[in-house]
Amino acid sequence: MACDLYLILVKFRESLKNNLNTEFFGMNVKFAMMKNYLDPFQVNKFKKEALNVYAGALNYLEKWFDFQNYVHFQAMSLADGKKSISLDEIL
């Protein structure tokens, strides 16, 4: 269970980082911004606020989950079902 949780949190963190770096807001929002439904001031304000949400979520996750000290859970995870683990990988 903890192994699966570790992988879920790692994938979530990577998703947040990717969304922050690429300024991903979703297809509907992108289309709305491209069609000029909002004035440029509102678009910039939304982008700033959305990026702050991504950054805040990322900071919160990294504050409350120590990814460095729980990396051994990744070796024990069987979530992908593609491989079995060895004792050396756990240690």
C-alpha positions, 0 to 999 in steps of 0.5 A, a space after each residue: 500500500 505504501 509502495 503504491 502511494 509513493 508511486 502515485 505521489 511521484 506521478 502527481 508531483 511530476 504532473 504538477 511540475 509538467 503543468 507548471 512548466 508548460 503552462 497547461 490549463 486544459 483544452 477548453 481554457 486554451 480554446 477560450 483564450 485563443 478565441 479572445 473571449 477574455 481581454 488580455 488583462 483577464 487572460 494574464 490574471 488567470 494564467 498568473 493565478 493558475 500557475 500560483 495554484 500549481 506552484 502552491 500544490 507542488 510546494 505543499 506536496 514537497 513540504 509534507 511528503 519527503 520524497 528523498 527518504 521514501 525512495 526505497 518504496 519505489 523499488 518495492 512497488 509491484 504496481 506496474 506488474 512488469 517485474 519482480 523485485 530482488 533483495 538487492 533492489 530493496 536494499 
